[in-house]
């Protein structure tokens, strides 16, 4: 849901193919490890990769 709301100016295909799967993956990681630390770190790395 966040991928679609926060990235309204991006093409819907980008949200479906990139952001939605990454969000689901990060959610699974957070649930599996019972914490959000690694998910936050991976999200930060993803953001840095997109910027660079």
PDB file of N, CA, C and O in Angstrom:
ATOM      1  N   UNK A   1       0.827  -1.179   0.000  1.00  0.00           N
ATOM      2  CA  UNK A   1       0.000   0.000   0.000  1.00  0.00           C
ATOM      3  C   UNK A   1       0.879   1.253   0.000  1.00  0.00           C
ATOM      4  O   UNK A   1       0.615   2.213  -0.724  1.00  0.00           O
ATOM      5  N   UNK A   2       1.920   1.224   0.819  1.00  0.00           N
ATOM      6  CA  UNK A   2       2.823   2.378   0.894  1.00  0.00           C
ATOM      7  C   UNK A   2       3.472   2.662  -0.453  1.00  0.00           C
ATOM      8  O   UNK A   2       3.639   3.821  -0.833  1.00  0.00           O
ATOM      9  N   UNK A   3       3.837   1.613  -1.170  1.00  0.00           N
ATOM     10  CA  UNK A   3       4.489   1.783  -2.469  1.00  0.00           C
ATOM     11  C   UNK A   3       3.601   2.565  -3.428  1.00  0.00           C
ATOM     12  O   UNK A   3       4.102   3.331  -4.251  1.00  0.00           O
ATOM     13  N   UNK A   4       2.320   2.384  -3.333  1.00  0.00           N
ATOM     14  CA  UNK A   4       1.405   3.057  -4.248  1.00  0.00           C
ATOM     15  C   UNK A   4       1.065   4.470  -3.779  1.00  0.00           C
ATOM     16  O   UNK A   4       0.912   5.372  -4.602  1.00  0.00           O
ATOM     17  N   UNK A   5       0.946   4.669  -2.478  1.00  0.00           N
ATOM     18  CA  UNK A   5       0.575   5.984  -1.958  1.00  0.00           C
ATOM     19  C   UNK A   5       1.767   6.939  -1.970  1.00  0.00           C
ATOM     20  O   UNK A   5       1.639   8.082  -2.407  1.00  0.00           O
ATOM     21  N   UNK A   6       2.907   6.484  -1.501  1.00  0.00           N
ATOM     22  CA  UNK A   6       4.071   7.362  -1.377  1.00  0.00           C
ATOM     23  C   UNK A   6       4.742   7.639  -2.718  1.00  0.00           C
ATOM     24  O   UNK A   6       5.482   8.613  -2.852  1.00  0.00           O
ATOM     25  N   UNK A   7       4.491   6.798  -3.698  1.00  0.00           N
ATOM     26  CA  UNK A   7       5.141   6.945  -4.997  1.00  0.00           C
ATOM     27  C   UNK A   7       4.114   7.155  -6.111  1.00  0.00           C
ATOM     28  O   UNK A   7       4.191   6.525  -7.166  1.00  0.00           O
ATOM     29  N   UNK A   8       3.170   8.032  -5.867  1.00  0.00           N
ATOM     30  CA  UNK A   8       2.123   8.296  -6.860  1.00  0.00           C
ATOM     31  C   UNK A   8       2.675   8.917  -8.134  1.00  0.00           C
ATOM     32  O   UNK A   8       2.091   8.758  -9.206  1.00  0.00           O
ATOM     33  N   UNK A   9       3.796   9.624  -8.026  1.00  0.00           N
ATOM     34  CA  UNK A   9       4.364  10.255  -9.208  1.00  0.00           C
ATOM     35  C   UNK A   9       5.196   9.288 -10.047  1.00  0.00           C
ATOM     36  O   UNK A   9       5.655   9.651 -11.130  1.00  0.00           O
ATOM     37  N   UNK A  10       5.393   8.079  -9.569  1.00  0.00           N
ATOM     38  CA  UNK A  10       6.139   7.055 -10.302  1.00  0.00           C
ATOM     39  C   UNK A  10       5.165   6.212 -11.117  1.00  0.00           C
ATOM     40  O   UNK A  10       3.993   6.104 -10.756  1.00  0.00           O
ATOM     41  N   UNK A  11       5.630   5.615 -12.206  1.00  0.00           N
ATOM     42  CA  UNK A  11       4.753   4.723 -12.986  1.00  0.00           C
ATOM     43  C   UNK A  11       4.265   3.536 -12.149  1.00  0.00           C
ATOM     44  O   UNK A  11       5.011   2.984 -11.340  1.00  0.00           O
ATOM     45  N   UNK A  12       3.023   3.160 -12.353  1.00  0.00           N
ATOM     46  CA  UNK A  12       2.415   2.055 -11.603  1.00  0.00           C
ATOM     47  C   UNK A  12       3.183   0.752 -11.815  1.00  0.00           C
ATOM     48  O   UNK A  12       3.256  -0.078 -10.909  1.00  0.00           O
ATOM     49  N   UNK A  13       3.746   0.571 -12.989  1.00  0.00           N
ATOM     50  CA  UNK A  13       4.511  -0.648 -13.278  1.00  0.00           C
ATOM     51  C   UNK A  13       5.745  -0.738 -12.381  1.00  0.00           C
ATOM     52  O   UNK A  13       6.088  -1.817 -11.896  1.00  0.00           O
ATOM     53  N   UNK A  14       6.416   0.403 -12.161  1.00  0.00           N
ATOM     54  CA  UNK A  14       7.570   0.417 -11.257  1.00  0.00           C
ATOM     55  C   UNK A  14       7.164   0.003  -9.850  1.00  0.00           C
ATOM     56  O   UNK A  14       7.881  -0.741  -9.182  1.00  0.00           O
ATOM     57  N   UNK A  15       6.015   0.486  -9.408  1.00  0.00           N
ATOM     58  CA  UNK A  15       5.534   0.110  -8.079  1.00  0.00           C
ATOM     59  C   UNK A  15       5.233  -1.380  -7.995  1.00  0.00           C
ATOM     60  O   UNK A  15       5.547  -2.026  -6.996  1.00  0.00           O
ATOM     61  N   UNK A  16       4.624  -1.923  -9.045  1.00  0.00           N
ATOM     62  CA  UNK A  16       4.258  -3.340  -9.030  1.00  0.00           C
ATOM     63  C   UNK A  16       5.474  -4.258  -9.134  1.00  0.00           C
ATOM     64  O   UNK A  16       5.528  -5.288  -8.463  1.00  0.00           O
ATOM     65  N   UNK A  17       6.438  -3.901  -9.960  1.00  0.00           N
ATOM     66  CA  UNK A  17       7.570  -4.789 -10.216  1.00  0.00           C
ATOM     67  C   UNK A  17       8.722  -4.619  -9.238  1.00  0.00           C
ATOM     68  O   UNK A  17       9.470  -5.569  -9.002  1.00  0.00           O
ATOM     69  N   UNK A  18       8.882  -3.432  -8.665  1.00  0.00           N
ATOM     70  CA  UNK A  18      10.037  -3.196  -7.801  1.00  0.00           C
ATOM     71  C   UNK A  18       9.663  -2.966  -6.350  1.00  0.00           C
ATOM     72  O   UNK A  18      10.130  -3.686  -5.468  1.00  0.00           O
ATOM     73  N   UNK A  19       8.835  -1.981  -6.094  1.00  0.00           N
ATOM     74  CA  UNK A  19       8.587  -1.570  -4.717  1.00  0.00           C
ATOM     75  C   UNK A  19       7.696  -2.535  -3.950  1.00  0.00           C
ATOM     76  O   UNK A  19       7.954  -2.799  -2.776  1.00  0.00           O
ATOM     77  N   UNK A  20       6.675  -3.058  -4.567  1.00  0.00           N
ATOM     78  CA  UNK A  20       5.790  -3.991  -3.875  1.00  0.00           C
ATOM     79  C   UNK A  20       6.521  -5.267  -3.455  1.00  0.00           C
ATOM     80  O   UNK A  20       6.405  -5.663  -2.295  1.00  0.00           O
ATOM     81  N   UNK A  21       7.268  -5.927  -4.343  1.00  0.00           N
ATOM     82  CA  UNK A  21       8.000  -7.123  -3.910  1.00  0.00           C
ATOM     83  C   UNK A  21       9.056  -6.839  -2.832  1.00  0.00           C
ATOM     84  O   UNK A  21       9.259  -7.643  -1.923  1.00  0.00           O
ATOM     85  N   UNK A  22       9.722  -5.688  -2.948  1.00  0.00           N
ATOM     86  CA  UNK A  22      10.714  -5.337  -1.928  1.00  0.00           C
ATOM     87  C   UNK A  22      10.024  -5.129  -0.585  1.00  0.00           C
ATOM     88  O   UNK A  22      10.535  -5.561   0.449  1.00  0.00           O
ATOM     89  N   UNK A  23       8.874  -4.473  -0.593  1.00  0.00           N
ATOM     90  CA  UNK A  23       8.121  -4.267   0.642  1.00  0.00           C
ATOM     91  C   UNK A  23       7.664  -5.574   1.267  1.00  0.00           C
ATOM     92  O   UNK A  23       7.733  -5.743   2.484  1.00  0.00           O
ATOM     93  N   UNK A  24       7.201  -6.492   0.441  1.00  0.00           N
ATOM     94  CA  UNK A  24       6.779  -7.802   0.952  1.00  0.00           C
ATOM     95  C   UNK A  24       7.973  -8.555   1.524  1.00  0.00           C
ATOM     96  O   UNK A  24       7.876  -9.164   2.589  1.00  0.00           O
ATOM     97  N   UNK A  25       9.099  -8.515   0.815  1.00  0.00           N
ATOM     98  CA  UNK A  25      10.312  -9.178   1.297  1.00  0.00           C
ATOM     99  C   UNK A  25      10.761  -8.596   2.638  1.00  0.00           C
ATOM    100  O   UNK A  25      11.090  -9.344   3.559  1.00  0.00           O
ATOM    101  N   UNK A  26      10.777  -7.279   2.752  1.00  0.00           N
ATOM    102  CA  UNK A  26      11.211  -6.650   4.002  1.00  0.00           C
ATOM    103  C   UNK A  26      10.246  -6.960   5.145  1.00  0.00           C
ATOM    104  O   UNK A  26      10.666  -7.086   6.295  1.00  0.00           O
ATOM    105  N   UNK A  27       8.971  -7.082   4.835  1.00  0.00           N
ATOM    106  CA  UNK A  27       7.990  -7.473   5.846  1.00  0.00           C
ATOM    107  C   UNK A  27       8.246  -8.890   6.331  1.00  0.00           C
ATOM    108  O   UNK A  27       8.184  -9.159   7.530  1.00  0.00           O
ATOM    109  N   UNK A  28       8.531  -9.789   5.414  1.00  0.00           N
ATOM    110  CA  UNK A  28       8.821 -11.177   5.786  1.00  0.00           C
ATOM    111  C   UNK A  28      10.077 -11.251   6.647  1.00  0.00           C
ATOM    112  O   UNK A  28      10.115 -11.984   7.635  1.00  0.00           O
ATOM    113  N   UNK A  29      11.100 -10.494   6.272  1.00  0.00           N
ATOM    114  CA  UNK A  29      12.342 -10.463   7.062  1.00  0.00           C
ATOM    115  C   UNK A  29      12.043  -9.970   8.476  1.00  0.00           C
ATOM    116  O   UNK A  29      12.516 -10.557   9.449  1.00  0.00           O
ATOM    117  N   UNK A  30      11.265  -8.899   8.596  1.00  0.00           N
ATOM    118  CA  UNK A  30      10.938  -8.350   9.911  1.00  0.00           C
ATOM    119  C   UNK A  30      10.138  -9.349  10.747  1.00  0.00           C
ATOM    120  O   UNK A  30      10.389  -9.493  11.943  1.00  0.00           O
ATOM    121  N   UNK A  31       9.190 -10.029  10.135  1.00  0.00           N
ATOM    122  CA  UNK A  31       8.390 -11.018  10.865  1.00  0.00           C
ATOM    123  C   UNK A  31       9.232 -12.219  11.281  1.00  0.00           C
ATOM    124  O   UNK A  31       9.100 -12.723  12.397  1.00  0.00           O
ATOM    125  N   UNK A  32      10.098 -12.675  10.377  1.00  0.00           N
ATOM    126  CA  UNK A  32      10.930 -13.848  10.654  1.00  0.00           C
ATOM    127  C   UNK A  32      11.908 -13.574  11.789  1.00  0.00           C
ATOM    128  O   UNK A  32      12.122 -14.431  12.646  1.00  0.00           O
ATOM    129  N   UNK A  33      12.499 -12.388  11.799  1.00  0.00           N
ATOM    130  CA  UNK A  33      13.497 -12.053  12.816  1.00  0.00           C
ATOM    131  C   UNK A  33      12.880 -11.374  14.041  1.00  0.00           C
ATOM    132  O   UNK A  33      13.580 -11.086  15.012  1.00  0.00           O
ATOM    133  N   UNK A  34      11.573 -11.120  13.993  1.00  0.00           N
ATOM    134  CA  UNK A  34      10.843 -10.495  15.094  1.00  0.00           C
ATOM    135  C   UNK A  34      11.438  -9.139  15.481  1.00  0.00           C
ATOM    136  O   UNK A  34      11.551  -8.807  16.661  1.00  0.00           O
ATOM    137  N   UNK A  35      11.812  -8.369  14.463  1.00  0.00           N
ATOM    138  CA  UNK A  35      12.342  -7.024  14.675  1.00  0.00           C
ATOM    139  C   UNK A  35      12.501  -6.335  13.337  1.00  0.00           C
ATOM    140  O   UNK A  35      12.526  -6.978  12.288  1.00  0.00           O
ATOM    141  N   UNK A  36      12.607  -5.022  13.390  1.00  0.00           N
ATOM    142  CA  UNK A  36      12.669  -4.281  12.134  1.00  0.00           C
ATOM    143  C   UNK A  36      14.065  -3.763  11.807  1.00  0.00           C
ATOM    144  O   UNK A  36      14.251  -3.089  10.793  1.00  0.00           O
ATOM    145  N   UNK A  37      15.036  -4.064  12.641  1.00  0.00           N
ATOM    146  CA  UNK A  37      16.385  -3.540  12.451  1.00  0.00           C
ATOM    147  C   UNK A  37      16.982  -3.878  11.092  1.00  0.00           C
ATOM    148  O   UNK A  37      17.451  -2.986  10.386  1.00  0.00           O
ATOM    149  N   UNK A  38      16.970  -5.132  10.724  1.00  0.00           N
ATOM    150  CA  UNK A  38      17.540  -5.546   9.441  1.00  0.00           C
ATOM    151  C   UNK A  38      16.719  -4.993   8.281  1.00  0.00           C
ATOM    152  O   UNK A  38      17.284  -4.587   7.266  1.00  0.00           O
ATOM    153  N   UNK A  39      15.410  -4.973   8.416  1.00  0.00           N
ATOM    154  CA  UNK A  39      14.557  -4.437   7.355  1.00  0.00           C
ATOM    155  C   UNK A  39      14.838  -2.954   7.118  1.00  0.00           C
ATOM    156  O   UNK A  39      14.880  -2.500   5.975  1.00  0.00           O
ATOM    157  N   UNK A  40      15.027  -2.213   8.187  1.00  0.00           N
ATOM    158  CA  UNK A  40      15.328  -0.788   8.060  1.00  0.00           C
ATOM    159  C   UNK A  40      16.681  -0.614   7.378  1.00  0.00           C
ATOM    160  O   UNK A  40      16.831   0.248   6.512  1.00  0.00           O
ATOM    161  N   UNK A  41      17.658  -1.418   7.756  1.00  0.00           N
ATOM    162  CA  UNK A  41      18.986  -1.335   7.146  1.00  0.00           C
ATOM    163  C   UNK A  41      18.933  -1.673   5.655  1.00  0.00           C
ATOM    164  O   UNK A  41      19.542  -0.983   4.838  1.00  0.00           O
ATOM    165  N   UNK A  42      18.212  -2.723   5.307  1.00  0.00           N
ATOM    166  CA  UNK A  42      18.085  -3.099   3.899  1.00  0.00           C
ATOM    167  C   UNK A  42      17.347  -2.019   3.107  1.00  0.00           C
ATOM    168  O   UNK A  42      17.694  -1.748   1.957  1.00  0.00           O
ATOM    169  N   UNK A  43      16.356  -1.416   3.703  1.00  0.00           N
ATOM    170  CA  UNK A  43      15.621  -0.337   3.049  1.00  0.00           C
ATOM    171  C   UNK A  43      16.547   0.856   2.815  1.00  0.00           C
ATOM    172  O   UNK A  43      16.501   1.475   1.752  1.00  0.00           O
ATOM    173  N   UNK A  44      17.376   1.178   3.787  1.00  0.00           N
ATOM    174  CA  UNK A  44      18.323   2.284   3.635  1.00  0.00           C
ATOM    175  C   UNK A  44      19.324   1.996   2.517  1.00  0.00           C
ATOM    176  O   UNK A  44      19.661   2.886   1.736  1.00  0.00           O
ATOM    177  N   UNK A  45      19.796   0.756   2.444  1.00  0.00           N
ATOM    178  CA  UNK A  45      20.720   0.374   1.376  1.00  0.00           C
ATOM    179  C   UNK A  45      20.031   0.490   0.017  1.00  0.00           C
ATOM    180  O   UNK A  45      20.629   0.973  -0.944  1.00  0.00           O
ATOM    181  N   UNK A  46      18.792   0.052  -0.061  1.00  0.00           N
ATOM    182  CA  UNK A  46      18.037   0.175  -1.312  1.00  0.00           C
ATOM    183  C   UNK A  46      17.904   1.648  -1.716  1.00  0.00           C
ATOM    184  O   UNK A  46      18.109   2.002  -2.877  1.00  0.00           O
ATOM    185  N   UNK A  47      17.562   2.497  -0.751  1.00  0.00           N
ATOM    186  CA  UNK A  47      17.418   3.923  -1.049  1.00  0.00           C
ATOM    187  C   UNK A  47      18.731   4.519  -1.539  1.00  0.00           C
ATOM    188  O   UNK A  47      18.733   5.329  -2.467  1.00  0.00           O
ATOM    189  N   UNK A  48      19.842   4.131  -0.932  1.00  0.00           N
ATOM    190  CA  UNK A  48      21.137   4.630  -1.370  1.00  0.00           C
ATOM    191  C   UNK A  48      21.457   4.155  -2.792  1.00  0.00           C
ATOM    192  O   UNK A  48      22.000   4.915  -3.593  1.00  0.00           O
ATOM    193  N   UNK A  49      21.127   2.918  -3.098  1.00  0.00           N
ATOM    194  CA  UNK A  49      21.366   2.398  -4.439  1.00  0.00           C
ATOM    195  C   UNK A  49      20.543   3.152  -5.482  1.00  0.00           C
ATOM    196  O   UNK A  49      21.022   3.412  -6.586  1.00  0.00           O
ATOM    197  N   UNK A  50      19.325   3.497  -5.136  1.00  0.00           N
ATOM    198  CA  UNK A  50      18.456   4.229  -6.061  1.00  0.00           C
ATOM    199  C   UNK A  50      18.993   5.643  -6.287  1.00  0.00           C
ATOM    200  O   UNK A  50      18.946   6.157  -7.405  1.00  0.00           O
ATOM    201  N   UNK A  51      19.493   6.261  -5.240  1.00  0.00           N
ATOM    202  CA  UNK A  51      20.018   7.629  -5.346  1.00  0.00           C
ATOM    203  C   UNK A  51      21.295   7.649  -6.168  1.00  0.00           C
ATOM    204  O   UNK A  51      21.492   8.538  -6.996  1.00  0.00           O
ATOM    205  N   UNK A  52      22.155   6.676  -5.941  1.00  0.00           N
ATOM    206  CA  UNK A  52      23.437   6.612  -6.644  1.00  0.00           C
ATOM    207  C   UNK A  52      23.184   6.092  -8.024  1.00  0.00           C
ATOM    208  O   UNK A  52      24.120   5.949  -8.810  1.00  0.00           O
TER     209      UNK A  52
END
